[in-house]
């Protein structure tokens, strides 16, 4: 049985330079399937271009929390939110808000579920340091995931912190962030490898990938666009320290 590799990306956040670096690495590895777990927009300067690129290259695009709420920002909303909303444009915002919230697949006999944040909601955050109850909840059948058997593996994004955790036969993994990593200052994505669409056990792999990219080029694009909250964005890209944690 032939194995196949699938790249899983998430949280590009308007960082086109990081996305192109990841897609180039994916192509260099001969990987043809890409699944995107959302948050193409917000925080960075080029959400419109990122939406166009993920629509072009990804076989599945899942809706993230920014993809969900940014289209609803009103004209009297926070100025930075209005800027990010307008940079993406109404047509693209409407399209990303129609994206599905969950995607299931089978690989080497494993039932794998992919979503942006959690099984409870696209806006419910589950961090690397979580409770046993939060871990179990990621595998639950909910209104977001739909009915059916619970998965053996769950992959998600949202918290910008890549990790893998296995407990009692269930594996939870976070793919990290392509464009706004908050664990180390590099682009991150995951690779799944296995035999597609089979219910029978077979060799399987999960790999987390880290990539350097041209941060200065992306920051130059942000300055050229006169993007709001530039200083906080620069700090996060250079240090991977979340802006809310800075004194």
C-alpha positions in Angstrom: 0.0 0.0 0.0 1.4 3.4 -1.0 1.7 6.1 1.6 0.8 9.7 0.9 1.8 12.9 2.7 -0.5 15.8 3.6 0.8 19.2 4.7 -1.4 20.9 7.4 -1.0 24.6 7.8 -2.7 27.2 10.0 -2.7 30.8 11.2 -1.0 32.6 8.3 -2.5 35.9 9.5 -1.7 37.9 6.5 2.0 37.0 6.4 2.4 36.2 2.8 6.2 35.9 3.0 5.9 33.1 5.6 3.2 31.3 3.6 5.3 31.3 0.4 8.3 29.9 2.3 6.1 27.1 3.7 4.5 26.3 0.3 8.0 26.2 -1.3 9.1 23.7 1.3 6.0 21.7 0.8 6.6 21.6 -2.9 10.3 20.7 -2.5 9.2 17.7 -0.5 6.9 16.5 -3.3 3.8 17.0 -1.2 0.7 17.8 -3.3 -2.0 17.9 -0.7 -2.4 20.9 1.6 -5.1 21.4 4.3 -5.5 24.9 5.9 -6.9 25.2 9.4 -7.8 28.9 9.1 -7.0 32.4 10.3 -5.7 33.6 7.0 -6.5 37.2 7.9 -5.9 39.8 10.6 -2.8 40.8 12.5 -0.6 41.0 9.4 -0.6 43.2 6.3 -1.6 41.0 3.4 -4.7 39.0 4.3 -6.3 39.5 0.8 -3.3 37.9 -0.9 -3.2 35.1 1.6 -6.8 34.2 1.1 -6.3 34.1 -2.7 -3.2 31.9 -2.2 -4.8 29.4 0.2 -7.9 29.2 -2.0 -5.7 28.4 -4.9 -3.4 25.7 -3.4 -5.3 24.1 -0.5 -7.7 21.2 -1.0 -9.5 22.1 2.1 -9.7 25.5 3.9 -11.2 25.4 7.4 -12.7 28.6 9.0 -10.7 30.2 11.8 -11.9 32.5 14.5 -10.5 35.6 12.7 -12.1 34.4 9.5 -15.4 34.1 11.4 -15.5 37.5 13.3 -13.6 39.9 11.0 -16.4 40.0 8.4 -18.8 41.1 11.1 -16.7 44.2 12.2 -18.8 47.3 11.8 -17.6 50.7 10.5 -17.5 52.1 14.0 -15.4 49.2 15.3 -11.8 49.3 16.6 -9.8 51.2 13.9 -7.3 48.3 13.5 -10.1 45.8 13.0 -11.7 48.0 10.3 -8.3 48.3 8.6 -7.8 44.5 8.5 -11.4 44.1 7.3 -11.1 46.6 4.5 -7.7 45.3 3.4 -9.2 41.8 2.8 -12.4 43.2 1.1 -16.1 42.2 1.4 -16.1 39.4 -1.3 -13.2 37.5 0.2 -14.5 38.0 3.8 -17.8 36.5 2.7 -16.1 33.6 1.1 -13.9 32.7 4.1 -16.9 32.9 6.4 -18.6 30.2 4.3 -15.6 27.8 4.9 -16.4 24.6 6.9 -15.5 24.4 10.6 -14.2 20.8 10.6 -12.6 18.3 8.2 -12.3 14.5 8.8 -10.1 12.1 7.0 -8.7 8.5 7.3 -5.0 7.8 7.1 -3.5 4.4 7.8 -6.7 3.3 9.6 -6.7 6.3 11.9 -9.7 8.6 12.1 -8.3 12.1 12.0 -10.3 15.3 12.8 -9.0 18.7 11.9 -10.4 22.1 13.1 -9.2 25.5 14.0 -9.6 25.8 17.8 -11.7 23.2 19.5 -14.6 20.8 19.1 -16.7 23.2 21.2 -16.3 26.3 19.1 -14.1 28.1 16.7 -13.7 30.7 19.5 -12.9 28.3 22.4 -9.2 28.2 23.0 -7.3 25.1 24.2 -3.7 25.8 25.1 -0.7 23.5 25.3 -1.1 23.5 29.1 -4.6 22.2 29.4 -6.7 20.1 31.7 -7.6 16.4 31.2 -11.2 17.5 30.6 -10.1 19.9 27.9 -8.0 17.1 26.2 -11.1 14.8 26.2 -13.3 17.5 24.9 -11.2 17.9 21.8 -12.3 14.4 20.7 -16.0 14.8 21.5 -18.8 14.8 18.9 -20.4 18.2 19.1 -22.5 20.5 17.0 -19.3 21.8 15.4 -18.0 18.4 14.4 -21.2 16.6 13.7 -22.3 13.1 14.8 -20.2 10.0 14.3 -17.4 8.0 16.0 -14.8 10.0 17.9 -11.5 10.4 16.2 -8.2 8.7 17.1 -6.3 11.9 16.3 -7.2 15.6 16.4 -5.1 18.4 14.8 -5.7 22.1 15.3 -4.2 25.6 15.2 -5.4 28.7 17.0 -2.9 29.0 19.8 0.2 29.4 17.6 2.1 26.8 19.7 3.1 23.5 18.1 3.1 20.3 20.1 2.1 16.6 20.1 0.5 14.8 23.0 -0.6 11.2 23.2 -2.7 9.7 26.0 -4.5 6.3 26.1 -4.4 5.8 22.4 -5.5 9.3 21.4 -3.2 11.9 19.9 -3.7 15.6 20.0 -1.4 17.8 17.9 -1.2 21.5 17.2 0.4 22.5 13.9 1.6 25.8 15.1 1.4 29.0 13.1 2.8 29.7 9.6 2.7 33.5 10.0 2.6 34.4 13.7 4.3 31.7 15.7 4.3 32.3 19.5 6.6 29.5 20.6 9.7 30.2 18.5 10.2 32.9 15.8 9.9 30.7 12.7 7.1 29.4 10.4 5.6 26.1 11.5 3.4 23.5 9.9 2.8 19.7 10.1 3.0 16.8 7.8 0.8 13.7 8.1 2.0 10.5 6.2 0.0 7.3 5.8 -2.1 5.2 3.5 -5.2 7.3 2.5 -8.8 6.2 2.9 -8.1 2.8 4.5 -9.7 1.4 7.7 -6.8 -1.0 8.2 -3.7 -0.1 10.3 -0.6 0.8 8.3 2.6 2.8 8.7 1.9 6.3 9.8 3.9 9.5 10.6 3.4 12.9 12.1 6.1 15.5 11.6 6.3 19.1 12.9 8.3 21.4 10.6 10.0 24.7 11.4 11.2 27.1 8.7 13.1 30.4 8.7 11.8 33.0 6.4 12.5 36.7 5.5 10.9 38.5 8.4 12.4 41.8 7.3 10.6 41.5 4.0 7.3 41.0 5.6 7.8 43.8 8.1 8.6 46.1 5.1 5.3 45.1 3.5 3.5 46.0 6.7 5.3 49.4 6.9 4.5 50.1 3.2 0.8 49.4 3.9 0.9 51.6 7.0 -0.6 48.7 8.9 -1.9 49.4 12.4 -0.3 47.9 15.5 3.0 47.5 13.6 5.2 47.6 16.7 3.3 44.7 18.3 3.5 42.7 15.1 7.2 43.3 14.8 7.8 42.1 18.3 5.8 38.9 17.8 7.5 38.1 14.5 11.0 38.7 15.9 10.6 37.2 19.4 7.6 34.9 19.3 6.4 36.7 22.5 2.7 37.4 22.5 2.0 41.1 22.7 -0.4 40.8 25.6 2.5 39.3 27.7 4.7 42.3 27.2 4.8 44.7 30.3 
